[in-house]
């Protein structure tokens, strides 16, 4: 066996999974992280995180931030994301429809998939003149308090949905029961009207409205949202102005991507 080959064993698969968890912990906020924060985010032991950061540093997936004790994603990790962007039909085929939606309504719009109890943006467009939250492809948002997360949860099979809500309840601490209540209220809106909203829950003066969509040959579940920083946005405004175009764009994406693999 060559030195760079990895045996196909359960232990090897666990090692790969944990290494990916360390990379995933960096998310898209571009903030350098130290081992202590990586331990908190991954729930791995201090010794395991230390081993993984040393290995990922040697392989070029991490680099030291300003020569210090914190790390940031290296060029090899970034190249993986770039390869995805270049080869995925999501950006190539979805972008024209999403950009038209963003420009017409003066909002940002994103396609997202679930990642544990977070939502990962896999496609993103924004109007040129809106105030944003420094979001983009690769951004991670909490599933529990965002419209895009609630729309995705609603679309899951019941057993998977309820399992995630157990985790959300536990993660929320004292706020857990209220988060579950708001999620179930969003489900009622989705049942009745096919969309859900979040108003100033994730950040001050920010609105979000989302719909679940199934894209590609495998009907991959995603959620499509619109959002912006807009003082005084009401549910009526979202329902009358945003929702019709959002639903229309969701249908256009389903048509454009019907023959493609959209599994991220």
Backbone as JSON, one array per atom type, in Angstrom:
{
  "sequence": "XXXXXXXXXXXXXXXXXXXXXXXXXXXXXXXXXXXXXXXXXXXXXXXXXXXXXXXXXXXXXXXXXXXXXXXXXXXXXXXXXXXXXXXXXXXXXXXXXXXXXXXXXXXXXXXXXXXXXXXXXXXXXXXXXXXXXXXXXXXXXXXXXXXXXXXXXXXXXXXXXXXXXXXXXXXXXXXXXXXXXXXXXXXXXXXXXXXXXXXXXXXXXXXXXXXXXXXXXXXXXXXXXXXXXXXXXXXXXXXXXXXXXXXXXXXXXXXXXXXXXXXX",
  "N": [[0.84, -1.2, 0.0], [0.52, 2.23, -0.83], [1.91, 5.12, 0.8], [0.16, 7.3, 0.81], [-2.3, 6.19, 0.53], [-5.48, 5.29, 1.86], [-6.8, 2.91, 4.03], [-9.82, 1.06, 3.44], [-11.7, 1.11, 5.83], [-13.85, 1.04, 8.76], [-12.7, 2.7, 10.76], [-11.07, 4.37, 9.23], [-12.96, 5.75, 7.76], [-14.26, 7.16, 9.76], [-12.18, 8.84, 10.52], [-11.87, 10.43, 8.21], [-14.4, 11.66, 8.19], [-14.3, 13.16, 10.57], [-12.19, 14.87, 10.02], [-13.31, 16.37, 7.95], [-15.31, 17.59, 9.41], [-13.84, 19.4, 10.91], [-12.93, 21.15, 8.89], [-15.42, 22.04, 8.02], [-16.2, 23.55, 10.18], [-15.21, 26.07, 9.83], [-16.96, 27.36, 8.22], [-18.44, 30.12, 6.53], [-17.65, 32.55, 7.45], [-15.18, 33.65, 7.43], [-13.54, 34.1, 9.54], [-10.62, 33.71, 11.41], [-9.81, 30.76, 13.29], [-9.03, 29.3, 16.41], [-7.68, 26.37, 18.11], [-9.23, 25.95, 20.41], [-11.75, 27.1, 19.84], [-12.41, 25.52, 17.67], [-12.7, 23.06, 18.92], [-15.02, 23.61, 20.39], [-16.86, 24.02, 18.31], [-16.87, 21.63, 16.86], [-17.15, 19.6, 18.71], [-15.26, 17.71, 19.15], [-12.45, 16.14, 20.8], [-9.78, 17.92, 22.53], [-7.23, 16.91, 21.92], [-7.76, 15.5, 19.55], [-8.59, 17.54, 17.79], [-6.24, 19.04, 17.71], [-4.52, 17.22, 16.43], [-5.8, 16.99, 13.93], [-5.77, 19.66, 12.94], [-3.01, 20.03, 12.67], [-2.4, 18.11, 10.72], [-4.07, 18.95, 8.56], [-2.98, 21.44, 8.16], [-0.41, 20.79, 7.27], [-1.09, 19.62, 4.86], [-2.07, 21.68, 3.37], [-4.71, 22.42, 3.49], [-5.4, 24.04, 5.55], [-4.16, 27.19, 6.75], [-1.9, 29.19, 8.72], [-3.15, 31.99, 10.46], [-1.94, 35.11, 9.97], [0.5, 34.21, 10.88], [0.12, 33.35, 13.46], [-1.47, 31.57, 16.2], [-3.91, 30.85, 15.35], [-6.1, 29.52, 12.76], [-6.93, 29.48, 9.25], [-8.89, 28.8, 6.3], [-7.07, 27.12, 3.76], [-5.55, 27.28, 0.46], [-6.02, 24.85, -0.86], [-8.38, 23.88, 0.27], [-10.12, 25.93, -0.48], [-10.05, 25.61, -3.22], [-11.59, 23.37, -3.63], [-14.2, 24.28, -3.2], [-14.31, 26.13, -5.29], [-14.15, 24.42, -7.48], [-16.6, 23.14, -7.26], [-18.35, 25.29, -7.79], [-17.7, 25.78, -10.44], [-18.48, 23.48, -11.79], [-21.05, 22.78, -11.03], [-24.45, 22.68, -12.04], [-26.19, 24.31, -10.76], [-25.41, 27.05, -10.26], [-24.93, 27.92, -12.88], [-27.36, 27.49, -14.31], [-29.37, 28.24, -12.57], [-28.75, 30.81, -11.75], [-29.48, 33.01, -13.63], [-32.31, 33.22, -13.29], [-32.53, 33.61, -10.54], [-31.05, 35.96, -10.22], [-32.61, 37.75, -11.66], [-34.9, 37.8, -10.06], [-33.8, 38.91, -7.7], [-32.96, 41.44, -8.64], [-35.37, 42.57, -9.56], [-36.89, 42.84, -7.23], [-35.25, 44.04, -5.42], [-33.69, 42.61, -3.5], [-31.87, 40.01, -1.72], [-31.31, 36.64, -2.77], [-31.4, 33.15, -2.26], [-30.44, 29.7, -2.63], [-30.67, 26.93, -0.53], [-29.44, 24.18, 1.45], [-29.93, 21.67, 3.97], [-27.67, 21.27, 6.7], [-26.8, 19.47, 9.2], [-28.1, 21.16, 11.9], [-28.08, 23.54, 10.64], [-28.32, 25.79, 7.78], [-27.03, 25.63, 4.56], [-25.87, 27.81, 2.14], [-26.0, 27.25, -1.26], [-26.28, 28.5, -3.64], [-26.42, 31.91, -4.65], [-27.63, 35.18, -5.05], [-27.78, 38.76, -5.43], [-29.39, 41.96, -5.32], [-27.96, 44.95, -6.64], [-28.14, 47.18, -5.04], [-28.8, 46.71, -2.35], [-28.64, 46.43, 1.22], [-26.63, 44.06, 2.75], [-25.96, 41.02, 4.64], [-23.35, 40.21, 4.58], [-23.43, 37.78, 3.24], [-23.25, 34.79, 1.21], [-22.4, 32.27, -1.28], [-21.79, 29.32, 0.45], [-22.28, 30.36, 2.93], [-23.51, 29.88, 6.25], [-26.49, 29.48, 7.96], [-28.58, 29.54, 10.88], [-30.91, 26.93, 11.24], [-33.22, 27.0, 12.8], [-34.21, 29.61, 13.26], [-34.62, 30.95, 10.91], [-36.35, 31.72, 7.89], [-35.68, 30.22, 5.65], [-34.6, 27.94, 6.76], [-36.8, 26.88, 8.14], [-38.6, 26.37, 6.07], [-37.2, 24.37, 4.74], [-37.08, 22.37, 6.74], [-39.83, 21.75, 6.91], [-40.23, 20.43, 4.5], [-38.98, 17.97, 4.8], [-38.96, 14.35, 5.34], [-41.25, 13.12, 7.84], [-40.05, 11.71, 10.09], [-37.31, 12.36, 9.97], [-37.51, 15.13, 10.17], [-38.62, 15.49, 12.78], [-36.55, 14.42, 14.31], [-34.5, 16.26, 13.91], [-35.67, 18.47, 15.1], [-35.66, 17.76, 17.76], [-32.92, 18.03, 18.29], [-32.68, 20.79, 17.8], [-34.27, 21.8, 19.84], [-32.77, 21.03, 22.08], [-30.36, 22.4, 21.61], [-31.2, 25.01, 21.81], [-31.51, 25.7, 24.47], [-32.79, 27.66, 27.11], [-34.34, 29.09, 25.27], [-35.26, 27.21, 23.59], [-37.94, 25.92, 23.62], [-39.56, 28.08, 22.69], [-38.5, 28.45, 20.15], [-39.2, 26.05, 18.9], [-41.97, 26.35, 18.96], [-42.3, 28.56, 17.22], [-41.35, 27.42, 14.86], [-43.28, 25.46, 14.38], [-45.47, 27.09, 13.97], [-44.66, 28.26, 11.6], [-44.83, 26.0, 10.0], [-47.6, 25.71, 9.86], [-48.25, 27.93, 8.29], [-46.96, 27.19, 5.93], [-48.36, 24.86, 5.28], [-50.85, 26.01, 4.73], [-50.41, 28.14, 2.92], [-48.07, 27.8, 1.49], [-45.64, 29.09, 1.94], [-43.23, 30.57, 4.22], [-42.25, 32.91, 6.8], [-39.76, 35.03, 8.32], [-39.37, 37.57, 10.57], [-37.28, 40.02, 11.59], [-35.97, 38.19, 13.27], [-33.58, 36.75, 12.92], [-31.71, 38.77, 12.52], [-31.54, 42.27, 13.32], [-34.04, 44.27, 11.81], [-34.15, 42.72, 9.55], [-35.77, 40.88, 7.04], [-37.07, 37.7, 6.05], [-38.24, 35.4, 3.64], [-39.46, 32.31, 2.53], [-39.61, 29.36, 0.43], [-40.11, 25.84, 0.05], [-38.35, 23.8, -2.31], [-38.02, 21.32, -4.85], [-35.49, 19.97, -6.67], [-33.97, 18.96, -9.76], [-33.05, 15.69, -11.16], [-33.29, 13.89, -9.07], [-35.1, 15.01, -7.4], [-34.11, 16.72, -5.33], [-34.3, 18.06, -2.14], [-34.48, 21.45, -1.36], [-34.37, 24.84, -0.16], [-35.7, 27.93, -1.15], [-35.07, 31.32, -0.82], [-35.88, 34.79, -0.11], [-34.43, 37.82, 1.02], [-33.74, 40.79, 2.95], [-32.42, 43.81, 4.37], [-34.69, 45.74, 5.77], [-36.45, 48.22, 7.12], [-39.41, 48.02, 8.99], [-40.77, 46.14, 7.41], [-43.6, 44.2, 6.64], [-45.71, 41.3, 7.18], [-47.82, 41.3, 5.4], [-46.81, 42.88, 3.32], [-44.74, 41.2, 2.43], [-46.25, 38.98, 1.61], [-47.81, 40.02, -0.48], [-46.01, 41.25, -2.24], [-43.47, 39.95, -2.39], [-43.81, 37.09, -2.25], [-45.36, 36.04, -4.57], [-43.52, 36.35, -6.76], [-41.36, 34.93, -5.76], [-42.35, 32.3, -5.58], [-42.87, 31.87, -8.29], [-40.28, 31.97, -9.32], [-39.21, 29.72, -8.08], [-40.61, 27.7, -9.47], [-39.58, 28.14, -12.03], [-36.92, 27.41, -11.62], [-37.21, 24.7, -11.05], [-38.02, 23.78, -13.56], [-35.78, 24.5, -15.15], [-33.74, 22.95, -14.1], [-34.51, 20.36, -14.24], [-33.47, 18.09, -15.56], [-31.01, 17.64, -14.47], [-28.34, 16.8, -12.15], [-28.71, 17.73, -8.96], [-27.83, 17.26, -6.43], [-26.07, 18.35, -3.75]],
  "CA": [[0.0, 0.0, 0.0], [1.25, 3.48, -0.84], [1.77, 5.88, 2.03], [-0.96, 8.23, 0.77], [-3.56, 5.47, 0.42], [-6.17, 5.09, 3.14], [-7.56, 1.66, 4.0], [-11.28, 1.2, 3.46], [-12.14, 0.53, 7.09], [-14.68, 1.99, 9.53], [-11.86, 3.69, 11.44], [-10.63, 5.35, 8.24], [-14.11, 6.59, 7.41], [-14.46, 8.07, 10.89], [-11.12, 9.84, 10.44], [-12.23, 11.36, 7.14], [-15.56, 12.42, 8.64], [-13.9, 14.14, 11.57], [-11.39, 15.9, 9.34], [-14.24, 17.25, 7.24], [-16.0, 18.4, 10.41], [-12.94, 20.51, 11.26], [-13.0, 22.11, 7.79], [-16.76, 22.61, 8.01], [-16.34, 24.48, 11.29], [-14.84, 27.42, 9.4], [-18.14, 27.92, 7.58], [-18.13, 31.13, 5.51], [-17.52, 33.86, 8.07], [-13.82, 34.12, 7.15], [-12.88, 34.45, 10.8], [-9.64, 32.7, 11.84], [-10.23, 30.01, 14.46], [-8.03, 28.55, 17.16], [-8.08, 25.02, 18.46], [-10.29, 25.96, 21.42], [-13.02, 27.34, 19.17], [-12.7, 24.34, 16.85], [-13.23, 22.06, 19.85], [-16.4, 23.98, 20.7], [-17.73, 23.89, 17.14], [-16.92, 20.26, 16.36], [-17.39, 18.69, 19.83], [-14.17, 16.75, 19.22], [-11.55, 16.37, 21.92], [-8.67, 18.83, 22.26], [-6.14, 16.19, 21.26], [-8.17, 15.18, 18.18], [-8.54, 18.77, 17.01], [-4.83, 19.38, 17.52], [-3.98, 16.32, 15.39], [-6.39, 17.32, 12.63], [-5.27, 20.94, 12.43], [-1.62, 19.83, 12.25], [-2.42, 17.38, 9.45], [-4.66, 19.8, 7.53], [-2.0, 22.5, 7.91], [0.67, 20.21, 6.45], [-1.62, 19.28, 3.54], [-2.46, 22.89, 2.66], [-6.13, 22.73, 3.62], [-5.43, 25.16, 6.49], [-2.95, 28.0, 6.9], [-1.9, 29.98, 9.95], [-3.58, 33.37, 10.27], [-0.93, 36.1, 10.36], [1.61, 33.55, 11.54], [-0.19, 33.12, 14.87], [-1.94, 30.26, 16.64], [-5.21, 30.58, 14.74], [-6.06, 28.94, 11.43], [-7.94, 29.84, 8.28], [-8.89, 27.86, 5.18], [-5.99, 27.27, 2.8], [-5.91, 27.28, -0.97], [-6.54, 23.55, -1.3], [-9.79, 23.82, 0.67], [-10.87, 26.87, -1.31], [-10.14, 25.09, -4.58], [-12.71, 22.42, -3.68], [-15.4, 25.08, -3.4], [-14.28, 26.69, -6.64], [-14.48, 23.33, -8.42], [-18.05, 22.96, -7.2], [-19.0, 26.39, -8.48], [-17.44, 25.69, -11.87], [-19.08, 22.3, -12.39], [-22.44, 22.59, -10.66], [-25.44, 23.38, -12.87], [-26.99, 25.24, -9.96], [-25.06, 28.45, -10.52], [-25.04, 28.23, -14.31], [-28.74, 27.49, -14.79], [-30.26, 28.91, -11.62], [-28.38, 32.2, -11.53], [-30.27, 34.02, -14.36], [-33.64, 33.37, -12.69], [-32.36, 34.17, -9.2], [-30.61, 37.35, -10.34], [-33.77, 38.54, -12.08], [-35.72, 37.98, -8.87], [-33.11, 39.85, -6.81], [-32.97, 42.78, -9.24], [-36.74, 43.08, -9.66], [-37.46, 43.14, -5.92], [-34.28, 44.71, -4.57], [-33.45, 41.7, -2.37], [-30.96, 38.9, -1.98], [-32.02, 35.37, -2.88], [-30.47, 32.04, -2.1], [-30.84, 28.31, -2.52], [-29.96, 26.38, 0.62], [-29.71, 22.8, 1.86], [-29.66, 21.46, 5.37], [-26.39, 20.72, 7.15], [-27.1, 19.32, 10.62], [-29.17, 22.11, 12.24], [-27.8, 24.79, 9.92], [-28.62, 25.81, 6.36], [-25.86, 25.99, 3.76], [-26.18, 28.44, 0.86], [-25.29, 26.65, -2.38], [-26.37, 29.47, -4.73], [-26.76, 33.18, -4.02], [-27.61, 36.39, -5.88], [-28.32, 39.91, -4.72], [-29.52, 43.22, -6.01], [-26.76, 45.78, -6.47], [-28.33, 48.32, -4.15], [-29.35, 46.37, -1.04], [-27.73, 46.19, 2.34], [-26.59, 42.61, 2.97], [-25.38, 40.52, 5.89], [-22.1, 39.56, 4.19], [-23.75, 36.4, 2.92], [-22.86, 34.35, -0.12], [-22.27, 30.82, -1.39], [-21.02, 28.8, 1.56], [-22.75, 30.9, 4.21], [-24.29, 28.97, 7.1], [-27.48, 30.16, 8.79], [-29.27, 28.6, 11.78], [-32.16, 26.41, 10.7], [-34.37, 27.21, 13.67], [-34.72, 30.98, 13.34], [-34.67, 31.54, 9.59], [-37.42, 31.2, 7.03], [-35.14, 29.2, 4.74], [-34.47, 26.72, 7.54], [-38.12, 26.34, 8.46], [-39.15, 25.81, 4.83], [-36.49, 23.11, 4.5], [-37.57, 21.41, 7.73], [-41.19, 21.35, 6.54], [-40.18, 19.53, 3.36], [-38.34, 16.7, 5.13], [-39.83, 13.28, 5.85], [-41.6, 13.4, 9.24], [-39.12, 11.17, 11.08], [-36.11, 13.18, 9.93], [-37.89, 16.46, 10.67], [-38.77, 15.47, 14.23], [-35.24, 14.18, 14.9], [-33.79, 17.54, 13.9], [-36.29, 19.38, 16.05], [-35.14, 17.37, 19.07], [-31.61, 18.68, 18.41], [-32.91, 22.23, 17.88], [-34.78, 22.06, 21.19], [-31.66, 20.9, 23.01], [-29.4, 23.47, 21.34], [-31.78, 26.31, 22.12], [-31.49, 26.0, 25.89], [-34.06, 28.28, 27.57], [-35.11, 29.57, 24.13], [-35.64, 26.06, 22.77], [-39.39, 25.75, 23.43], [-40.11, 29.14, 21.85], [-38.08, 28.19, 18.77], [-40.05, 24.98, 18.37], [-43.29, 26.93, 18.75], [-42.26, 29.37, 16.0], [-41.19, 26.5, 13.73], [-44.58, 24.83, 14.11], [-46.31, 28.14, 13.39], [-44.24, 28.35, 10.19], [-45.39, 24.84, 9.3], [-49.0, 26.0, 9.58], [-48.26, 28.83, 7.13], [-46.57, 26.4, 4.75], [-49.5, 24.0, 4.96], [-51.98, 26.79, 4.23], [-50.1, 29.09, 1.85], [-46.9, 27.39, 0.71], [-44.45, 29.87, 2.24], [-43.1, 30.99, 5.61], [-41.51, 34.16, 6.95], [-39.13, 35.39, 9.59], [-39.26, 39.02, 10.62], [-36.33, 40.51, 12.61], [-35.59, 37.13, 14.21], [-32.16, 36.41, 12.76], [-30.95, 40.0, 12.74], [-32.41, 43.44, 13.4], [-34.56, 44.89, 10.59], [-33.99, 41.8, 8.42], [-36.88, 39.97, 6.78], [-36.82, 36.56, 5.19], [-39.42, 34.64, 3.23], [-38.89, 31.14, 1.85], [-40.46, 28.26, -0.03], [-39.36, 24.62, -0.27], [-38.32, 23.42, -3.72], [-37.36, 20.05, -5.16], [-34.8, 20.25, -7.92], [-33.14, 17.95, -10.4], [-33.57, 14.36, -11.44], [-33.57, 13.17, -7.83], [-35.99, 15.82, -6.56], [-33.35, 17.11, -4.15], [-34.97, 19.08, -1.35], [-33.78, 22.67, -1.01], [-35.28, 25.95, 0.14], [-35.4, 29.17, -1.87], [-35.52, 32.44, 0.0], [-35.57, 36.2, -0.37], [-34.2, 38.54, 2.26], [-33.15, 42.12, 2.85], [-32.53, 44.69, 5.53], [-35.74, 46.68, 5.41], [-37.16, 48.63, 8.33], [-40.86, 48.07, 8.93], [-41.38, 45.17, 6.5], [-44.71, 43.48, 7.28], [-46.06, 40.05, 6.53], [-48.67, 41.64, 4.26], [-45.93, 43.31, 2.25], [-44.08, 40.01, 1.9], [-47.24, 38.13, 0.95], [-48.31, 40.62, -1.71], [-44.94, 41.72, -3.13], [-42.35, 39.02, -2.53], [-44.17, 35.69, -2.4], [-45.69, 35.6, -5.94], [-42.31, 36.23, -7.58], [-40.54, 33.86, -5.2], [-42.92, 31.02, -6.02], [-42.66, 31.78, -9.74], [-38.87, 31.63, -9.54], [-39.06, 28.33, -7.7], [-41.09, 26.89, -10.58], [-38.62, 28.28, -13.13], [-35.75, 26.61, -11.27], [-37.57, 23.3, -11.23], [-38.0, 23.5, -14.99], [-34.44, 24.65, -15.69], [-32.83, 21.96, -13.54], [-35.23, 19.08, -14.18], [-32.69, 16.98, -16.1], [-29.65, 17.73, -13.94], [-28.06, 16.33, -10.81], [-28.62, 18.89, -8.07], [-27.46, 16.8, -5.1], [-24.81, 19.02, -3.44]],
  "C": [[0.88, 1.25, 0.0], [0.98, 4.26, 0.44], [0.55, 6.8, 2.02], [-2.29, 7.54, 0.53], [-4.18, 5.3, 1.8], [-6.97, 3.81, 3.07], [-9.05, 1.91, 4.12], [-11.82, 0.47, 4.68], [-13.04, 1.53, 7.8], [-13.86, 3.06, 10.21], [-11.41, 4.78, 10.47], [-11.76, 6.28, 7.87], [-14.4, 7.6, 8.52], [-13.43, 9.19, 10.85], [-11.43, 10.88, 9.38], [-13.38, 12.26, 7.59], [-15.16, 13.51, 9.63], [-13.03, 15.25, 10.97], [-12.26, 16.88, 8.59], [-15.02, 18.12, 8.21], [-15.15, 19.59, 10.83], [-12.99, 21.56, 10.16], [-14.36, 22.81, 7.78], [-16.92, 23.68, 9.09], [-15.99, 25.91, 10.89], [-15.99, 28.13, 8.71], [-17.74, 28.97, 6.56], [-17.92, 32.51, 6.13], [-16.11, 34.44, 7.97], [-13.08, 34.54, 8.41], [-11.87, 33.37, 11.16], [-10.1, 32.05, 13.15], [-9.04, 29.34, 15.1], [-8.55, 27.19, 17.55], [-9.22, 25.0, 19.47], [-11.67, 26.18, 20.78], [-13.41, 26.16, 18.28], [-13.23, 23.2, 17.71], [-14.69, 22.34, 20.14], [-17.32, 23.7, 19.52], [-17.89, 22.45, 16.69], [-17.3, 19.24, 17.42], [-16.37, 17.54, 19.85], [-13.28, 17.08, 20.41], [-10.43, 17.34, 21.53], [-7.55, 18.13, 21.51], [-6.49, 15.86, 19.82], [-8.09, 16.41, 17.29], [-7.1, 19.17, 16.73], [-4.21, 18.52, 16.43], [-4.51, 16.72, 14.02], [-5.89, 18.65, 12.09], [-3.83, 20.82, 11.97], [-1.56, 19.14, 10.89], [-2.94, 18.24, 8.32], [-3.74, 20.96, 7.18], [-0.89, 21.99, 6.99], [0.21, 19.93, 5.03], [-2.07, 20.51, 2.75], [-3.93, 23.21, 2.72], [-6.37, 23.83, 4.64], [-4.11, 25.92, 6.41], [-3.04, 28.75, 8.22], [-2.29, 31.42, 9.63], [-2.53, 34.32, 10.83], [0.2, 35.48, 11.17], [1.36, 33.2, 12.98], [-0.67, 31.71, 15.14], [-3.33, 29.93, 16.1], [-5.04, 30.13, 13.3], [-7.15, 29.55, 10.56], [-7.84, 28.85, 7.12], [-7.76, 28.17, 4.22], [-6.47, 27.14, 1.37], [-6.48, 25.95, -1.43], [-8.0, 23.39, -0.92], [-10.64, 24.73, -0.2], [-11.04, 26.36, -2.73], [-11.27, 24.08, -4.73], [-14.02, 23.16, -3.92], [-15.46, 25.67, -4.79], [-14.63, 25.64, -7.68], [-15.97, 23.08, -8.44], [-18.76, 24.04, -7.99], [-18.85, 26.27, -9.99], [-18.19, 24.55, -12.53], [-20.56, 22.14, -12.08], [-23.37, 23.34, -11.6], [-26.25, 24.39, -12.08], [-26.69, 26.69, -10.3], [-25.29, 28.81, -11.98], [-26.49, 28.38, -14.76], [-29.69, 28.24, -13.85], [-29.99, 30.41, -11.54], [-29.21, 33.21, -12.33], [-31.64, 34.28, -13.72], [-33.53, 34.02, -11.3], [-31.92, 35.63, -9.26], [-31.76, 38.25, -10.78], [-34.69, 38.81, -10.89], [-35.1, 39.02, -7.94], [-33.19, 41.28, -7.35], [-34.38, 43.39, -9.24], [-37.27, 43.55, -8.3], [-36.49, 43.87, -4.99], [-33.94, 43.91, -3.32], [-32.22, 40.83, -2.67], [-31.8, 37.63, -2.06], [-31.01, 34.24, -2.87], [-31.18, 30.7, -2.18], [-30.02, 27.69, -1.4], [-30.37, 24.93, 0.86], [-29.36, 22.67, 3.33], [-28.3, 20.85, 5.62], [-26.47, 20.65, 8.67], [-28.27, 20.27, 10.96], [-28.88, 23.49, 11.68], [-28.29, 24.66, 8.48], [-27.41, 26.34, 5.61], [-26.32, 26.59, 2.44], [-25.33, 27.82, -0.24], [-25.42, 27.5, -3.65], [-26.9, 30.76, -4.13], [-26.65, 34.3, -5.05], [-28.18, 37.54, -5.07], [-28.45, 41.1, -5.67], [-28.31, 44.09, -5.7], [-26.91, 46.83, -5.39], [-28.92, 47.97, -2.8], [-28.24, 46.25, -0.02], [-27.78, 44.71, 2.68], [-25.96, 42.3, 4.31], [-24.06, 39.8, 5.62], [-22.33, 38.07, 3.92], [-23.29, 36.08, 1.51], [-22.84, 32.84, -0.16], [-21.34, 30.33, -0.28], [-21.44, 29.33, 2.91], [-23.6, 29.86, 4.94], [-25.21, 29.81, 7.98], [-28.16, 29.14, 9.69], [-30.63, 28.21, 11.21], [-33.37, 26.88, 11.48], [-35.0, 28.58, 13.55], [-34.77, 31.69, 12.0], [-35.79, 30.92, 8.77], [-36.91, 30.09, 6.14], [-34.97, 27.88, 5.48], [-35.81, 26.07, 7.83], [-38.79, 25.73, 7.23], [-38.5, 24.47, 4.5], [-36.98, 22.03, 5.46], [-38.94, 20.86, 7.34], [-41.17, 20.31, 5.42], [-39.58, 18.17, 3.63], [-39.36, 15.62, 5.48], [-40.06, 13.47, 7.35], [-40.58, 12.91, 10.26], [-37.84, 12.0, 11.13], [-36.37, 14.57, 10.5], [-37.95, 16.47, 12.2], [-37.44, 15.22, 14.93], [-34.43, 15.48, 14.96], [-34.37, 18.5, 14.92], [-35.92, 19.02, 17.49], [-33.79, 18.04, 19.31], [-31.77, 20.2, 18.57], [-33.39, 22.62, 19.28], [-33.64, 22.02, 22.21], [-30.66, 22.03, 22.85], [-29.91, 24.82, 21.81], [-31.75, 26.68, 23.58], [-32.83, 26.58, 26.33], [-34.94, 28.77, 26.43], [-35.64, 28.44, 23.26], [-37.13, 25.91, 22.56], [-40.01, 26.82, 22.54], [-39.71, 28.94, 20.39], [-38.92, 27.1, 18.14], [-41.45, 25.5, 18.09], [-43.33, 27.73, 17.45], [-42.1, 28.5, 14.75], [-42.55, 25.89, 13.38], [-45.58, 25.85, 13.56], [-45.96, 28.33, 11.91], [-44.79, 27.18, 9.39], [-46.86, 25.06, 8.96], [-49.13, 26.94, 8.37], [-47.93, 28.07, 5.85], [-47.69, 25.47, 4.32], [-50.6, 24.79, 4.25], [-51.65, 27.58, 2.98], [-48.83, 28.79, 1.07], [-45.66, 28.23, 0.93], [-44.4, 30.15, 3.73], [-42.19, 32.21, 5.68], [-40.74, 34.16, 8.26], [-38.89, 36.9, 9.54], [-38.43, 39.41, 11.84], [-36.01, 39.46, 13.66], [-34.1, 36.83, 14.14], [-31.27, 37.61, 12.99], [-31.9, 41.19, 12.65], [-32.75, 43.98, 12.02], [-34.41, 44.0, 9.36], [-35.26, 40.97, 8.27], [-36.39, 38.82, 5.91], [-38.12, 35.88, 4.85], [-38.91, 33.51, 2.35], [-39.96, 30.15, 1.45], [-39.58, 27.03, -0.22], [-39.42, 24.34, -1.76], [-37.63, 22.06, -3.85], [-36.8, 20.16, -6.57], [-34.06, 19.03, -8.44], [-33.81, 16.61, -10.57], [-34.0, 13.62, -10.18], [-34.5, 13.93, -6.89], [-35.31, 16.21, -5.24], [-34.06, 18.25, -3.42], [-34.02, 20.25, -1.06], [-34.82, 23.69, -0.57], [-34.78, 27.18, -0.59], [-35.92, 30.33, -1.05], [-35.22, 33.78, -0.62], [-35.35, 36.87, 0.98], [-33.6, 39.9, 1.99], [-33.24, 42.8, 4.2], [-33.53, 45.77, 5.15], [-36.56, 47.0, 6.65], [-38.66, 48.63, 8.08], [-41.51, 47.11, 7.95], [-42.44, 44.36, 7.25], [-44.98, 42.19, 6.52], [-46.95, 40.31, 5.31], [-47.84, 42.07, 3.07], [-45.24, 42.1, 1.61], [-45.05, 39.16, 1.08], [-47.66, 38.7, -0.4], [-47.21, 40.94, -2.72], [-43.89, 40.66, -3.43], [-42.8, 37.61, -2.94], [-44.53, 35.29, -3.83], [-44.46, 35.42, -6.82], [-41.39, 35.13, -7.07], [-41.04, 32.5, -5.64], [-42.72, 30.82, -7.51], [-41.22, 31.38, -10.04], [-38.59, 30.19, -9.15], [-39.5, 27.38, -8.81], [-40.13, 26.95, -11.78], [-37.36, 27.45, -12.87], [-36.03, 25.12, -11.44], [-37.54, 22.91, -12.7], [-36.58, 23.51, -15.55], [-33.51, 23.52, -15.27], [-33.4, 20.55, -13.56], [-34.38, 17.9, -14.61], [-31.27, 16.92, -15.54], [-29.55, 17.14, -12.55], [-27.84, 17.54, -9.91], [-28.25, 18.5, -6.64], [-26.11, 17.4, -4.73], [-23.83, 18.11, -2.74]]
}
